[in-house]
Amino acid sequence: MLAGLKVLVTGASSGIGRSTCQVMSAHGATVVGIGRNLSALEEMVSDKHIVSFVVADLALDNECERAGEKDFP
């Protein structure tokens, strides 16, 4: 259903964001996550729910800029 789509999910390391990653990847999307919890994001890659991630707190301007500079697959 989502095969071929690339999706960027904020809040990917927990809660609704994490669940969104899991559902979208299960439906074939290539998912990149942004979140604050490194170990949770690493677990999401290990479980193949996301292909890449950025550890960032998007409430902070400098971290938003850094996340925006990331080259995603």
Backbone as JSON, one array per atom type, in Angstrom:
{
  "sequence": "MLAGLKVLVTGASSGIGRSTCQVMSAHGATVVGIGRNLSALEEMVSDKHIVSFVVADLALDNECERAGEKDFP",
  "N": [[0.82, -1.19, 0.0], [1.95, 1.29, 0.78], [4.29, 1.07, -0.54], [7.31, 2.12, -2.0], [7.11, 4.74, -1.17], [8.71, 7.39, 0.62], [9.06, 8.26, 3.95], [9.15, 10.65, 6.52], [9.28, 10.66, 9.93], [8.54, 12.39, 12.81], [9.26, 12.4, 16.33], [9.82, 9.73, 16.57], [10.94, 7.93, 18.36], [9.26, 7.14, 20.42], [5.93, 6.48, 21.67], [3.17, 7.75, 19.76], [4.6, 8.47, 17.44], [6.51, 6.4, 17.23], [4.79, 4.18, 16.86], [3.63, 4.97, 14.47], [5.81, 4.75, 12.72], [6.18, 1.96, 12.8], [3.77, 0.97, 11.69], [3.74, 2.18, 9.14], [6.11, 1.17, 7.99], [5.46, -1.52, 7.97], [3.61, -1.51, 5.99], [5.11, -1.1, 3.76], [6.5, 1.33, 3.34], [9.47, 3.36, 3.14], [11.02, 4.37, 5.92], [12.2, 7.11, 7.77], [13.36, 8.21, 10.87], [12.99, 10.77, 13.33], [14.01, 11.65, 16.51], [14.45, 11.89, 20.11], [15.67, 9.92, 21.63], [18.36, 8.0, 21.51], [18.98, 5.19, 21.89], [16.46, 4.0, 21.59], [15.88, 4.67, 18.94], [17.95, 3.32, 17.62], [17.14, 0.73, 18.2], [14.79, 0.67, 16.71], [15.84, 0.7, 14.11], [17.23, -1.72, 14.16], [15.06, -3.46, 14.41], [14.02, -3.1, 11.96], [12.1, -1.13, 11.45], [12.65, 1.45, 10.84], [14.86, 3.03, 8.46], [16.88, 4.8, 8.79], [18.02, 7.46, 10.97], [17.78, 10.52, 12.88], [19.04, 11.93, 15.76], [17.48, 14.26, 17.55], [16.15, 17.17, 19.15], [13.42, 18.69, 18.29], [12.35, 20.98, 19.33], [14.31, 22.74, 19.67], [16.0, 25.26, 17.97], [18.61, 25.07, 16.73], [18.94, 22.32, 16.54], [16.86, 21.62, 14.86], [17.76, 22.8, 12.5], [20.1, 21.27, 12.09], [18.99, 18.71, 11.74], [17.62, 19.18, 9.4], [19.69, 19.36, 7.6], [20.54, 16.83, 7.16], [21.21, 14.09, 5.02], [18.99, 11.98, 3.7], [18.19, 8.51, 3.02]],
  "CA": [[0.0, 0.0, 0.0], [2.84, 2.46, 0.84], [5.55, 0.69, -1.19], [7.89, 3.15, -2.84], [7.05, 6.05, -0.53], [9.67, 7.71, 1.67], [8.32, 8.97, 4.98], [9.93, 11.18, 7.65], [8.41, 10.68, 11.1], [9.09, 13.02, 14.01], [8.82, 11.71, 17.55], [9.88, 8.32, 16.2], [11.5, 7.05, 19.39], [8.28, 6.69, 21.41], [4.52, 6.85, 21.53], [2.48, 7.76, 18.46], [5.62, 8.48, 16.4], [7.05, 5.03, 17.11], [3.74, 3.36, 16.27], [3.49, 5.38, 13.07], [6.92, 4.1, 12.0], [5.93, 0.52, 12.71], [2.67, 0.72, 10.76], [4.14, 2.58, 7.79], [7.09, 0.21, 7.46], [4.74, -2.77, 7.73], [2.88, -1.35, 4.73], [6.04, -0.97, 2.66], [7.17, 2.63, 3.21], [10.82, 3.55, 3.64], [10.78, 5.31, 7.0], [13.31, 7.74, 8.48], [12.83, 8.73, 12.12], [13.65, 11.81, 14.13], [13.59, 11.55, 17.9], [15.44, 12.3, 21.12], [16.22, 8.77, 22.36], [19.27, 7.26, 20.63], [18.84, 3.73, 22.0], [15.17, 3.61, 21.01], [16.0, 4.78, 17.48], [18.79, 2.2, 17.2], [16.28, -0.46, 18.27], [13.87, 0.74, 15.57], [16.61, 0.27, 12.93], [17.47, -3.15, 14.34], [13.79, -4.15, 14.16], [13.67, -2.78, 10.58], [10.96, -0.22, 11.36], [13.17, 2.65, 10.18], [16.11, 2.74, 7.77], [17.85, 5.8, 9.23], [17.44, 8.36, 11.98], [18.5, 11.67, 13.41], [18.72, 12.23, 17.15], [17.31, 15.71, 17.65], [15.0, 17.73, 19.86], [12.94, 19.69, 17.34], [11.96, 22.2, 20.04], [15.51, 23.58, 19.68], [16.27, 25.74, 16.62], [19.84, 24.55, 16.15], [18.75, 20.9, 16.23], [16.02, 21.6, 13.66], [18.65, 23.08, 11.37], [20.97, 20.1, 11.9], [18.17, 17.63, 11.18], [17.3, 19.56, 8.02], [20.87, 19.21, 6.77], [20.82, 15.39, 7.01], [20.9, 13.47, 3.74], [18.27, 10.75, 3.98], [18.13, 7.55, 1.9]],
  "C": [[0.87, 1.26, 0.0], [4.18, 2.19, 0.16], [6.02, 1.82, -2.11], [7.86, 4.55, -2.23], [8.15, 6.19, 0.51], [8.96, 8.61, 2.66], [9.29, 9.41, 6.08], [8.98, 11.33, 8.83], [9.13, 11.34, 12.26], [8.52, 12.32, 15.24], [8.9, 10.21, 17.41], [10.35, 7.39, 17.31], [10.49, 6.6, 20.44], [6.86, 7.06, 20.98], [3.95, 6.74, 20.13], [3.49, 7.74, 17.31], [6.2, 7.1, 16.16], [6.03, 4.11, 16.45], [3.53, 3.68, 14.8], [4.59, 4.74, 12.22], [6.64, 2.62, 11.77], [4.85, 0.21, 11.68], [3.08, 1.06, 9.33], [5.15, 1.61, 7.19], [6.42, -1.13, 7.16], [3.96, -2.73, 6.42], [3.8, -0.97, 3.57], [6.76, 0.35, 2.5], [8.62, 2.54, 3.7], [10.74, 4.68, 4.66], [12.1, 5.79, 7.62], [12.71, 8.39, 9.72], [13.66, 9.84, 12.7], [13.11, 11.69, 15.54], [14.73, 11.91, 18.83], [16.17, 11.14, 21.77], [17.05, 7.88, 21.42], [19.03, 5.76, 20.7], [17.52, 3.24, 21.41], [15.21, 3.66, 19.49], [16.88, 3.65, 16.93], [17.99, 0.89, 17.21], [15.31, -0.49, 17.09], [14.57, 0.32, 14.28], [16.83, -1.23, 12.99], [16.23, -3.98, 14.04], [13.25, -3.89, 12.75], [12.38, -1.94, 10.43], [11.35, 1.1, 10.74], [14.49, 2.28, 9.52], [17.24, 3.66, 8.23], [17.19, 6.69, 10.26], [18.36, 9.53, 12.25], [18.07, 11.82, 14.86], [18.66, 13.74, 17.26], [16.07, 16.03, 18.47], [14.5, 18.89, 19.01], [12.36, 20.93, 18.01], [13.12, 23.2, 20.08], [15.88, 23.96, 18.25], [17.51, 25.12, 15.99], [19.72, 23.07, 15.79], [17.82, 20.72, 15.04], [16.87, 21.82, 12.43], [19.54, 21.87, 11.06], [20.2, 18.95, 11.28], [17.84, 17.92, 9.71], [18.47, 19.4, 7.07], [21.21, 17.74, 6.49], [20.39, 14.92, 5.63], [20.25, 12.12, 4.01], [18.24, 9.82, 2.77], [16.82, 7.63, 1.13]]
}
